[in-house]
Amino acid sequence: MEPMVEPHHKIESLAKCDIIGCDETADRSFSVKRIEAAGMKLSDVKGGSAHLCKTHYRDFKKKMKKDRDLERLGW
């Protein structure tokens, strides 16, 4: 039996959350465009991806739920 492979967006380093005012350790990373589309305010991020802590990841999932549902209806 093969070991489970972690999702590619799981963070293994000790990066900090990129949301303004948050100093928690990052848990996941997503594209800056997707996070900003959810209405979340990012600090100065260099590159195409930003890090989210567990708390902000939950908020991100809730805000993007409607978009995911609409994308599925297009199939």
HTML snippet that shows the backbone in 3Dmol.js (N, CA, C, O; Angstrom):
<script src="https://3Dmol.org/build/3Dmol-min.js"></script>
<div id="view" style="width:600px;height:400px;position:relative"></div>
<script>
const pdb = `
ATOM      1  N   MET A   1       0.847  -1.182   0.000  1.00  0.00           N
ATOM      2  CA  MET A   1       0.000   0.000   0.000  1.00  0.00           C
ATOM      3  C   MET A   1       0.893   1.246   0.000  1.00  0.00           C
ATOM      4  O   MET A   1       1.812   1.361   0.811  1.00  0.00           O
ATOM      5  N   GLU A   2       0.612   2.173  -0.917  1.00  0.00           N
ATOM      6  CA  GLU A   2       1.406   3.390  -1.037  1.00  0.00           C
ATOM      7  C   GLU A   2       1.037   4.402   0.045  1.00  0.00           C
ATOM      8  O   GLU A   2      -0.126   4.488   0.439  1.00  0.00           O
ATOM      9  N   PRO A   3       2.009   5.163   0.525  1.00  0.00           N
ATOM     10  CA  PRO A   3       1.684   6.214   1.507  1.00  0.00           C
ATOM     11  C   PRO A   3       0.908   7.334   0.838  1.00  0.00           C
ATOM     12  O   PRO A   3       1.074   7.596  -0.353  1.00  0.00           O
ATOM     13  N   MET A   4       0.063   7.989   1.615  1.00  0.00           N
ATOM     14  CA  MET A   4      -0.714   9.110   1.071  1.00  0.00           C
ATOM     15  C   MET A   4       0.211  10.267   0.738  1.00  0.00           C
ATOM     16  O   MET A   4       1.138  10.573   1.488  1.00  0.00           O
ATOM     17  N   VAL A   5      -0.048  10.898  -0.382  1.00  0.00           N
ATOM     18  CA  VAL A   5       0.721  12.057  -0.797  1.00  0.00           C
ATOM     19  C   VAL A   5      -0.022  13.303  -0.340  1.00  0.00           C
ATOM     20  O   VAL A   5      -1.228  13.431  -0.549  1.00  0.00           O
ATOM     21  N   GLU A   6       0.701  14.211   0.279  1.00  0.00           N
ATOM     22  CA  GLU A   6       0.091  15.451   0.752  1.00  0.00           C
ATOM     23  C   GLU A   6      -0.276  16.342  -0.436  1.00  0.00           C
ATOM     24  O   GLU A   6       0.400  16.294  -1.464  1.00  0.00           O
ATOM     25  N   PRO A   7      -1.331  17.154  -0.319  1.00  0.00           N
ATOM     26  CA  PRO A   7      -1.681  18.092  -1.386  1.00  0.00           C
ATOM     27  C   PRO A   7      -0.524  19.040  -1.671  1.00  0.00           C
ATOM     28  O   PRO A   7       0.265  19.354  -0.780  1.00  0.00           O
ATOM     29  N   HIS A   8      -0.426  19.492  -2.914  1.00  0.00           N
ATOM     30  CA  HIS A   8       0.692  20.339  -3.310  1.00  0.00           C
ATOM     31  C   HIS A   8       0.661  21.713  -2.656  1.00  0.00           C
ATOM     32  O   HIS A   8       1.684  22.396  -2.628  1.00  0.00           O
ATOM     33  N   HIS A   9      -0.472  22.131  -2.134  1.00  0.00           N
ATOM     34  CA  HIS A   9      -0.561  23.453  -1.539  1.00  0.00           C
ATOM     35  C   HIS A   9      -0.344  23.439  -0.025  1.00  0.00           C
ATOM     36  O   HIS A   9      -0.543  24.458   0.637  1.00  0.00           O
ATOM     37  N   LYS A  10       0.055  22.307   0.519  1.00  0.00           N
ATOM     38  CA  LYS A  10       0.370  22.199   1.948  1.00  0.00           C
ATOM     39  C   LYS A  10       1.765  22.764   2.191  1.00  0.00           C
ATOM     40  O   LYS A  10       2.693  22.438   1.451  1.00  0.00           O
ATOM     41  N   ILE A  11       1.932  23.599   3.205  1.00  0.00           N
ATOM     42  CA  ILE A  11       3.188  24.269   3.500  1.00  0.00           C
ATOM     43  C   ILE A  11       3.965  23.481   4.553  1.00  0.00           C
ATOM     44  O   ILE A  11       3.407  23.105   5.584  1.00  0.00           O
ATOM     45  N   GLU A  12       5.234  23.236   4.300  1.00  0.00           N
ATOM     46  CA  GLU A  12       6.058  22.519   5.271  1.00  0.00           C
ATOM     47  C   GLU A  12       7.021  23.443   6.001  1.00  0.00           C
ATOM     48  O   GLU A  12       7.580  23.058   7.028  1.00  0.00           O
ATOM     49  N   SER A  13       7.227  24.646   5.496  1.00  0.00           N
ATOM     50  CA  SER A  13       8.171  25.569   6.126  1.00  0.00           C
ATOM     51  C   SER A  13       7.498  26.316   7.280  1.00  0.00           C
ATOM     52  O   SER A  13       6.327  26.092   7.587  1.00  0.00           O
ATOM     53  N   LEU A  14       8.250  27.189   7.897  1.00  0.00           N
ATOM     54  CA  LEU A  14       7.717  27.990   8.996  1.00  0.00           C
ATOM     55  C   LEU A  14       7.329  29.384   8.508  1.00  0.00           C
ATOM     56  O   LEU A  14       7.587  30.376   9.191  1.00  0.00           O
ATOM     57  N   ALA A  15       6.716  29.463   7.339  1.00  0.00           N
ATOM     58  CA  ALA A  15       6.277  30.741   6.786  1.00  0.00           C
ATOM     59  C   ALA A  15       5.140  31.306   7.631  1.00  0.00           C
ATOM     60  O   ALA A  15       4.391  30.561   8.264  1.00  0.00           O
ATOM     61  N   LYS A  16       5.024  32.612   7.632  1.00  0.00           N
ATOM     62  CA  LYS A  16       3.966  33.293   8.375  1.00  0.00           C
ATOM     63  C   LYS A  16       2.780  33.571   7.458  1.00  0.00           C
ATOM     64  O   LYS A  16       2.935  33.661   6.240  1.00  0.00           O
ATOM     65  N   CYS A  17       1.618  33.702   8.038  1.00  0.00           N
ATOM     66  CA  CYS A  17       0.400  34.034   7.304  1.00  0.00           C
ATOM     67  C   CYS A  17       0.556  35.424   6.668  1.00  0.00           C
ATOM     68  O   CYS A  17       1.082  36.338   7.303  1.00  0.00           O
ATOM     69  N   ASP A  18       0.104  35.584   5.422  1.00  0.00           N
ATOM     70  CA  ASP A  18       0.269  36.843   4.692  1.00  0.00           C
ATOM     71  C   ASP A  18      -0.927  37.787   4.831  1.00  0.00           C
ATOM     72  O   ASP A  18      -0.963  38.817   4.157  1.00  0.00           O
ATOM     73  N   ILE A  19      -1.891  37.475   5.669  1.00  0.00           N
ATOM     74  CA  ILE A  19      -3.014  38.375   5.912  1.00  0.00           C
ATOM     75  C   ILE A  19      -2.542  39.496   6.836  1.00  0.00           C
ATOM     76  O   ILE A  19      -1.812  39.252   7.797  1.00  0.00           O
ATOM     77  N   ILE A  20      -2.961  40.710   6.543  1.00  0.00           N
ATOM     78  CA  ILE A  20      -2.540  41.868   7.333  1.00  0.00           C
ATOM     79  C   ILE A  20      -2.922  41.673   8.808  1.00  0.00           C
ATOM     80  O   ILE A  20      -4.075  41.380   9.124  1.00  0.00           O
ATOM     81  N   GLY A  21      -1.946  41.839   9.698  1.00  0.00           N
ATOM     82  CA  GLY A  21      -2.190  41.770  11.132  1.00  0.00           C
ATOM     83  C   GLY A  21      -2.123  40.372  11.729  1.00  0.00           C
ATOM     84  O   GLY A  21      -2.349  40.216  12.929  1.00  0.00           O
ATOM     85  N   CYS A  22      -1.822  39.356  10.937  1.00  0.00           N
ATOM     86  CA  CYS A  22      -1.760  37.986  11.449  1.00  0.00           C
ATOM     87  C   CYS A  22      -0.311  37.531  11.522  1.00  0.00           C
ATOM     88  O   CYS A  22       0.448  37.714  10.570  1.00  0.00           O
ATOM     89  N   ASP A  23       0.081  36.932  12.658  1.00  0.00           N
ATOM     90  CA  ASP A  23       1.446  36.444  12.835  1.00  0.00           C
ATOM     91  C   ASP A  23       1.501  34.936  13.050  1.00  0.00           C
ATOM     92  O   ASP A  23       2.521  34.413  13.499  1.00  0.00           O
ATOM     93  N   GLU A  24       0.418  34.233  12.735  1.00  0.00           N
ATOM     94  CA  GLU A  24       0.394  32.790  12.928  1.00  0.00           C
ATOM     95  C   GLU A  24       1.206  32.085  11.846  1.00  0.00           C
ATOM     96  O   GLU A  24       1.480  32.662  10.794  1.00  0.00           O
ATOM     97  N   THR A  25       1.587  30.848  12.104  1.00  0.00           N
ATOM     98  CA  THR A  25       2.329  30.044  11.137  1.00  0.00           C
ATOM     99  C   THR A  25       1.405  29.619  10.004  1.00  0.00           C
ATOM    100  O   THR A  25       0.263  29.222  10.236  1.00  0.00           O
ATOM    101  N   ALA A  26       1.905  29.706   8.783  1.00  0.00           N
ATOM    102  CA  ALA A  26       1.101  29.367   7.603  1.00  0.00           C
ATOM    103  C   ALA A  26       0.863  27.867   7.525  1.00  0.00           C
ATOM    104  O   ALA A  26       1.715  27.064   7.907  1.00  0.00           O
ATOM    105  N   ASP A  27      -0.309  27.507   7.025  1.00  0.00           N
ATOM    106  CA  ASP A  27      -0.690  26.114   6.867  1.00  0.00           C
ATOM    107  C   ASP A  27      -0.807  25.750   5.386  1.00  0.00           C
ATOM    108  O   ASP A  27      -0.483  24.629   4.993  1.00  0.00           O
ATOM    109  N   ARG A  28      -1.268  26.694   4.569  1.00  0.00           N
ATOM    110  CA  ARG A  28      -1.489  26.446   3.140  1.00  0.00           C
ATOM    111  C   ARG A  28      -1.106  27.672   2.334  1.00  0.00           C
ATOM    112  O   ARG A  28      -0.943  28.764   2.879  1.00  0.00           O
ATOM    113  N   SER A  29      -0.963  27.479   1.025  1.00  0.00           N
ATOM    114  CA  SER A  29      -0.708  28.616   0.153  1.00  0.00           C
ATOM    115  C   SER A  29      -1.606  28.537  -1.070  1.00  0.00           C
ATOM    116  O   SER A  29      -1.917  27.451  -1.559  1.00  0.00           O
ATOM    117  N   PHE A  30      -2.016  29.689  -1.554  1.00  0.00           N
ATOM    118  CA  PHE A  30      -2.870  29.802  -2.727  1.00  0.00           C
ATOM    119  C   PHE A  30      -2.415  31.006  -3.534  1.00  0.00           C
ATOM    120  O   PHE A  30      -1.605  31.807  -3.068  1.00  0.00           O
ATOM    121  N   SER A  31      -2.940  31.128  -4.746  1.00  0.00           N
ATOM    122  CA  SER A  31      -2.553  32.265  -5.571  1.00  0.00           C
ATOM    123  C   SER A  31      -3.102  33.556  -4.962  1.00  0.00           C
ATOM    124  O   SER A  31      -4.169  33.580  -4.349  1.00  0.00           O
ATOM    125  N   VAL A  32      -2.343  34.611  -5.153  1.00  0.00           N
ATOM    126  CA  VAL A  32      -2.723  35.921  -4.624  1.00  0.00           C
ATOM    127  C   VAL A  32      -4.050  36.360  -5.225  1.00  0.00           C
ATOM    128  O   VAL A  32      -4.881  36.948  -4.534  1.00  0.00           O
ATOM    129  N   LYS A  33      -4.254  36.079  -6.507  1.00  0.00           N
ATOM    130  CA  LYS A  33      -5.485  36.491  -7.180  1.00  0.00           C
ATOM    131  C   LYS A  33      -6.717  35.836  -6.555  1.00  0.00           C
ATOM    132  O   LYS A  33      -7.744  36.493  -6.382  1.00  0.00           O
ATOM    133  N   ARG A  34      -6.625  34.556  -6.218  1.00  0.00           N
ATOM    134  CA  ARG A  34      -7.769  33.866  -5.610  1.00  0.00           C
ATOM    135  C   ARG A  34      -8.078  34.412  -4.222  1.00  0.00           C
ATOM    136  O   ARG A  34      -9.243  34.573  -3.859  1.00  0.00           O
ATOM    137  N   ILE A  35      -7.042  34.695  -3.452  1.00  0.00           N
ATOM    138  CA  ILE A  35      -7.249  35.209  -2.100  1.00  0.00           C
ATOM    139  C   ILE A  35      -7.848  36.609  -2.151  1.00  0.00           C
ATOM    140  O   ILE A  35      -8.760  36.921  -1.385  1.00  0.00           O
ATOM    141  N   GLU A  36      -7.345  37.450  -3.043  1.00  0.00           N
ATOM    142  CA  GLU A  36      -7.899  38.799  -3.186  1.00  0.00           C
ATOM    143  C   GLU A  36      -9.316  38.762  -3.740  1.00  0.00           C
ATOM    144  O   GLU A  36     -10.133  39.615  -3.392  1.00  0.00           O
ATOM    145  N   ALA A  37      -9.624  37.789  -4.599  1.00  0.00           N
ATOM    146  CA  ALA A  37     -10.979  37.649  -5.133  1.00  0.00           C
ATOM    147  C   ALA A  37     -11.970  37.301  -4.021  1.00  0.00           C
ATOM    148  O   ALA A  37     -13.160  37.598  -4.129  1.00  0.00           O
ATOM    149  N   ALA A  38     -11.479  36.676  -2.962  1.00  0.00           N
ATOM    150  CA  ALA A  38     -12.327  36.338  -1.816  1.00  0.00           C
ATOM    151  C   ALA A  38     -12.535  37.537  -0.902  1.00  0.00           C
ATOM    152  O   ALA A  38     -13.296  37.461   0.062  1.00  0.00           O
ATOM    153  N   GLY A  39     -11.851  38.661  -1.207  1.00  0.00           N
ATOM    154  CA  GLY A  39     -12.029  39.868  -0.418  1.00  0.00           C
ATOM    155  C   GLY A  39     -11.129  39.946   0.804  1.00  0.00           C
ATOM    156  O   GLY A  39     -11.394  40.729   1.716  1.00  0.00           O
ATOM    157  N   MET A  40     -10.089  39.163   0.836  1.00  0.00           N
ATOM    158  CA  MET A  40      -9.172  39.165   1.970  1.00  0.00           C
ATOM    159  C   MET A  40      -8.014  40.104   1.676  1.00  0.00           C
ATOM    160  O   MET A  40      -7.521  40.157   0.549  1.00  0.00           O
ATOM    161  N   LYS A  41      -7.577  40.850   2.697  1.00  0.00           N
ATOM    162  CA  LYS A  41      -6.512  41.846   2.554  1.00  0.00           C
ATOM    163  C   LYS A  41      -5.155  41.213   2.857  1.00  0.00           C
ATOM    164  O   LYS A  41      -4.935  40.675   3.942  1.00  0.00           O
ATOM    165  N   LEU A  42      -4.254  41.284   1.886  1.00  0.00           N
ATOM    166  CA  LEU A  42      -2.920  40.711   2.039  1.00  0.00           C
ATOM    167  C   LEU A  42      -1.896  41.793   2.331  1.00  0.00           C
ATOM    168  O   LEU A  42      -2.036  42.938   1.903  1.00  0.00           O
ATOM    169  N   SER A  43      -0.859  41.405   3.073  1.00  0.00           N
ATOM    170  CA  SER A  43       0.276  42.298   3.257  1.00  0.00           C
ATOM    171  C   SER A  43       1.082  42.291   1.963  1.00  0.00           C
ATOM    172  O   SER A  43       0.678  41.658   0.987  1.00  0.00           O
ATOM    173  N   ASP A  44       2.194  42.971   1.943  1.00  0.00           N
ATOM    174  CA  ASP A  44       3.026  43.051   0.744  1.00  0.00           C
ATOM    175  C   ASP A  44       3.576  41.666   0.415  1.00  0.00           C
ATOM    176  O   ASP A  44       4.483  41.178   1.090  1.00  0.00           O
ATOM    177  N   VAL A  45       3.027  41.035  -0.620  1.00  0.00           N
ATOM    178  CA  VAL A  45       3.415  39.681  -1.003  1.00  0.00           C
ATOM    179  C   VAL A  45       4.204  39.743  -2.305  1.00  0.00           C
ATOM    180  O   VAL A  45       3.781  40.378  -3.272  1.00  0.00           O
ATOM    181  N   LYS A  46       5.345  39.081  -2.318  1.00  0.00           N
ATOM    182  CA  LYS A  46       6.144  39.005  -3.536  1.00  0.00           C
ATOM    183  C   LYS A  46       5.930  37.638  -4.160  1.00  0.00           C
ATOM    184  O   LYS A  46       6.002  36.617  -3.476  1.00  0.00           O
ATOM    185  N   GLY A  47       5.670  37.620  -5.445  1.00  0.00           N
ATOM    186  CA  GLY A  47       5.431  36.361  -6.131  1.00  0.00           C
ATOM    187  C   GLY A  47       3.944  36.140  -6.352  1.00  0.00           C
ATOM    188  O   GLY A  47       3.124  37.013  -6.066  1.00  0.00           O
ATOM    189  N   GLY A  48       3.611  34.980  -6.855  1.00  0.00           N
ATOM    190  CA  GLY A  48       2.237  34.688  -7.228  1.00  0.00           C
ATOM    191  C   GLY A  48       1.424  33.961  -6.185  1.00  0.00           C
ATOM    192  O   GLY A  48       0.220  33.776  -6.361  1.00  0.00           O
ATOM    193  N   SER A  49       2.062  33.537  -5.088  1.00  0.00           N
ATOM    194  CA  SER A  49       1.297  32.808  -4.079  1.00  0.00           C
ATOM    195  C   SER A  49       1.445  33.468  -2.717  1.00  0.00           C
ATOM    196  O   SER A  49       2.445  34.120  -2.418  1.00  0.00           O
ATOM    197  N   ALA A  50       0.411  33.276  -1.901  1.00  0.00           N
ATOM    198  CA  ALA A  50       0.397  33.833  -0.555  1.00  0.00           C
ATOM    199  C   ALA A  50       0.069  32.711   0.424  1.00  0.00           C
ATOM    200  O   ALA A  50      -0.583  31.730   0.066  1.00  0.00           O
ATOM    201  N   HIS A  51       0.522  32.866   1.647  1.00  0.00           N
ATOM    202  CA  HIS A  51       0.346  31.852   2.682  1.00  0.00           C
ATOM    203  C   HIS A  51      -0.816  32.216   3.602  1.00  0.00           C
ATOM    204  O   HIS A  51      -1.035  33.386   3.917  1.00  0.00           O
ATOM    205  N   LEU A  52      -1.556  31.188   4.028  1.00  0.00           N
ATOM    206  CA  LEU A  52      -2.679  31.373   4.952  1.00  0.00           C
ATOM    207  C   LEU A  52      -2.517  30.451   6.153  1.00  0.00           C
ATOM    208  O   LEU A  52      -2.112  29.297   6.012  1.00  0.00           O
ATOM    209  N   CYS A  53      -2.836  30.971   7.335  1.00  0.00           N
ATOM    210  CA  CYS A  53      -2.856  30.136   8.535  1.00  0.00           C
ATOM    211  C   CYS A  53      -4.152  29.328   8.542  1.00  0.00           C
ATOM    212  O   CYS A  53      -5.001  29.503   7.668  1.00  0.00           O
ATOM    213  N   LYS A  54      -4.297  28.465   9.504  1.00  0.00           N
ATOM    214  CA  LYS A  54      -5.467  27.597   9.569  1.00  0.00           C
ATOM    215  C   LYS A  54      -6.759  28.403   9.707  1.00  0.00           C
ATOM    216  O   LYS A  54      -7.757  28.075   9.065  1.00  0.00           O
ATOM    217  N   THR A  55      -6.758  29.440  10.523  1.00  0.00           N
ATOM    218  CA  THR A  55      -7.945  30.268  10.740  1.00  0.00           C
ATOM    219  C   THR A  55      -8.357  30.990   9.465  1.00  0.00           C
ATOM    220  O   THR A  55      -9.530  30.983   9.093  1.00  0.00           O
ATOM    221  N   HIS A  56      -7.390  31.614   8.795  1.00  0.00           N
ATOM    222  CA  HIS A  56      -7.709  32.345   7.577  1.00  0.00           C
ATOM    223  C   HIS A  56      -8.026  31.405   6.417  1.00  0.00           C
ATOM    224  O   HIS A  56      -8.765  31.782   5.508  1.00  0.00           O
ATOM    225  N   TYR A  57      -7.481  30.193   6.433  1.00  0.00           N
ATOM    226  CA  TYR A  57      -7.827  29.201   5.418  1.00  0.00           C
ATOM    227  C   TYR A  57      -9.303  28.821   5.527  1.00  0.00           C
ATOM    228  O   TYR A  57      -9.980  28.662   4.511  1.00  0.00           O
ATOM    229  N   ARG A  58      -9.805  28.674   6.760  1.00  0.00           N
ATOM    230  CA  ARG A  58     -11.231  28.378   6.960  1.00  0.00           C
ATOM    231  C   ARG A  58     -12.102  29.499   6.407  1.00  0.00           C
ATOM    232  O   ARG A  58     -13.099  29.246   5.731  1.00  0.00           O
ATOM    233  N   ASP A  59     -11.717  30.749   6.700  1.00  0.00           N
ATOM    234  CA  ASP A  59     -12.461  31.899   6.172  1.00  0.00           C
ATOM    235  C   ASP A  59     -12.431  31.910   4.649  1.00  0.00           C
ATOM    236  O   ASP A  59     -13.446  32.179   4.007  1.00  0.00           O
ATOM    237  N   PHE A  60     -11.276  31.621   4.074  1.00  0.00           N
ATOM    238  CA  PHE A  60     -11.109  31.586   2.625  1.00  0.00           C
ATOM    239  C   PHE A  60     -12.021  30.535   2.001  1.00  0.00           C
ATOM    240  O   PHE A  60     -12.675  30.796   0.991  1.00  0.00           O
ATOM    241  N   LYS A  61     -12.064  29.337   2.608  1.00  0.00           N
ATOM    242  CA  LYS A  61     -12.927  28.275   2.080  1.00  0.00           C
ATOM    243  C   LYS A  61     -14.389  28.688   2.108  1.00  0.00           C
ATOM    244  O   LYS A  61     -15.121  28.428   1.153  1.00  0.00           O
ATOM    245  N   LYS A  62     -14.825  29.326   3.182  1.00  0.00           N
ATOM    246  CA  LYS A  62     -16.215  29.752   3.299  1.00  0.00           C
ATOM    247  C   LYS A  62     -16.562  30.797   2.250  1.00  0.00           C
ATOM    248  O   LYS A  62     -17.640  30.749   1.658  1.00  0.00           O
ATOM    249  N   LYS A  63     -15.650  31.746   2.016  1.00  0.00           N
ATOM    250  CA  LYS A  63     -15.904  32.807   1.052  1.00  0.00           C
ATOM    251  C   LYS A  63     -15.885  32.289  -0.380  1.00  0.00           C
ATOM    252  O   LYS A  63     -16.572  32.841  -1.240  1.00  0.00           O
ATOM    253  N   MET A  64     -15.116  31.245  -0.654  1.00  0.00           N
ATOM    254  CA  MET A  64     -15.009  30.715  -2.013  1.00  0.00           C
ATOM    255  C   MET A  64     -16.032  29.621  -2.301  1.00  0.00           C
ATOM    256  O   MET A  64     -16.101  29.136  -3.430  1.00  0.00           O
ATOM    257  N   LYS A  65     -16.821  29.225  -1.320  1.00  0.00           N
ATOM    258  CA  LYS A  65     -17.780  28.141  -1.511  1.00  0.00           C
ATOM    259  C   LYS A  65     -18.784  28.453  -2.615  1.00  0.00           C
ATOM    260  O   LYS A  65     -19.083  27.589  -3.440  1.00  0.00           O
ATOM    261  N   LYS A  66     -19.297  29.657  -2.639  1.00  0.00           N
ATOM    262  CA  LYS A  66     -20.273  30.032  -3.657  1.00  0.00           C
ATOM    263  C   LYS A  66     -19.650  29.955  -5.055  1.00  0.00           C
ATOM    264  O   LYS A  66     -20.291  29.490  -5.997  1.00  0.00           O
ATOM    265  N   ASP A  67     -18.410  30.407  -5.186  1.00  0.00           N
ATOM    266  CA  ASP A  67     -17.723  30.341  -6.473  1.00  0.00           C
ATOM    267  C   ASP A  67     -17.509  28.898  -6.919  1.00  0.00           C
ATOM    268  O   ASP A  67     -17.670  28.584  -8.098  1.00  0.00           O
ATOM    269  N   ARG A  68     -17.151  28.028  -5.993  1.00  0.00           N
ATOM    270  CA  ARG A  68     -16.952  26.619  -6.346  1.00  0.00           C
ATOM    271  C   ARG A  68     -18.259  25.994  -6.806  1.00  0.00           C
ATOM    272  O   ARG A  68     -18.273  25.224  -7.767  1.00  0.00           O
ATOM    273  N   ASP A  69     -19.363  26.317  -6.127  1.00  0.00           N
ATOM    274  CA  ASP A  69     -20.660  25.781  -6.526  1.00  0.00           C
ATOM    275  C   ASP A  69     -21.042  26.251  -7.921  1.00  0.00           C
ATOM    276  O   ASP A  69     -21.562  25.467  -8.716  1.00  0.00           O
ATOM    277  N   LEU A  70     -20.793  27.523  -8.232  1.00  0.00           N
ATOM    278  CA  LEU A  70     -21.106  28.046  -9.555  1.00  0.00           C
ATOM    279  C   LEU A  70     -20.244  27.406 -10.637  1.00  0.00           C
ATOM    280  O   LEU A  70     -20.724  27.167 -11.745  1.00  0.00           O
ATOM    281  N   GLU A  71     -18.992  27.129 -10.336  1.00  0.00           N
ATOM    282  CA  GLU A  71     -18.114  26.470 -11.302  1.00  0.00           C
ATOM    283  C   GLU A  71     -18.612  25.064 -11.610  1.00  0.00           C
ATOM    284  O   GLU A  71     -18.559  24.633 -12.762  1.00  0.00           O
ATOM    285  N   ARG A  72     -19.090  24.347 -10.611  1.00  0.00           N
ATOM    286  CA  ARG A  72     -19.584  22.991 -10.824  1.00  0.00           C
ATOM    287  C   ARG A  72     -20.845  22.980 -11.681  1.00  0.00           C
ATOM    288  O   ARG A  72     -21.063  22.033 -12.436  1.00  0.00           O
ATOM    289  N   LEU A  73     -21.673  24.007 -11.578  1.00  0.00           N
ATOM    290  CA  LEU A  73     -22.897  24.044 -12.376  1.00  0.00           C
ATOM    291  C   LEU A  73     -22.604  24.184 -13.852  1.00  0.00           C
ATOM    292  O   LEU A  73     -23.440  23.816 -14.677  1.00  0.00           O
ATOM    293  N   GLY A  74     -21.455  24.700 -14.208  1.00  0.00           N
ATOM    294  CA  GLY A  74     -21.094  24.883 -15.604  1.00  0.00           C
ATOM    295  C   GLY A  74     -20.718  23.595 -16.316  1.00  0.00           C
ATOM    296  O   GLY A  74     -20.532  23.613 -17.533  1.00  0.00           O
ATOM    297  N   TRP A  75     -20.599  22.490 -15.616  1.00  0.00           N
ATOM    298  CA  TRP A  75     -20.186  21.222 -16.227  1.00  0.00           C
ATOM    299  C   TRP A  75     -21.277  20.673 -17.018  1.00  0.00           C
ATOM    300  O   TRP A  75     -21.130  19.607 -17.616  1.00  0.00           O
TER     301      TRP A  75
END
`;
const viewer = $3Dmol.createViewer("view");
viewer.addModel(pdb, "pdb");
viewer.setStyle({}, {cartoon: {color: "spectrum"}});
viewer.zoomTo();
viewer.render();
</script>
